[in-house]
């Protein structure tokens, strides 16, 4: 009888511990990210995940008071994984679109990753596409930047299959500017040793392509936590500090 009572007591303790552990995990969330898009999210030389989104997630979680981990996940299956519950959210330079809103919920926008203009450092007095009148501007064929330059009056459009070719031509003086997504521009201008001393990003994004954190459709509890933390991060100026650190 004593052994039976002792066994029941031990089982009860184990059950209580598991229950308590589960309760603690209620505030622990897993976010997927395709950590291959510098400077938003990438793996540094030490094998650590770094970048704007990585720092932003840390700041949001701190302000909102929840624990989290980021799981490196290939882009081609990242939204399917969110839908089937493999993780709780996605923070991976995800553009908020009407089509995506049908399948998932988004946080408030945290950055406008629209098109920006890159020029050589010696070119002054230029902040917008209108200032490039009479000049040659490189773009990647078929992109938002391509369409914007095509509509810019008096600007000579030079289209390339890859944006890297346009940046190389800018370096060599064959074009006067390059238009591309602001994170891509930051990657070339701030992170690339071959270009960062010769180029600069001018002006502000002139198209609207907002990034948001995605969660499963209907997960209002997590969404509210993210938005609460994000609001504090923006109001405190921390988000702007991260923009200066990674994107300017």
Buried (B, 14 or more C-beta within 10 A) or exposed (E): EEEEEEEEEEEEEEEEEEEEEEEEEEEEBBBBBBBEBBBBBBBEEEEEBBBBBBBBBBBBBEBBEBEBEBBEBEBEEBBEBBEEEBBBBBBBBBEBEEEBEEEBBBBBBBBBBBBBBBBBEEBEEBBEBEBBEEBBBBBBBEBBBBBBBEEBEEBBBBBBEEBBBBBBBBBEEEBBBBBBBBBBBBBBBBEBEEBEEEBBBBEEBBBEBBBBBBBBEEBEEBBEBBBBBBBBBBEEEBBEEBBEEBBE
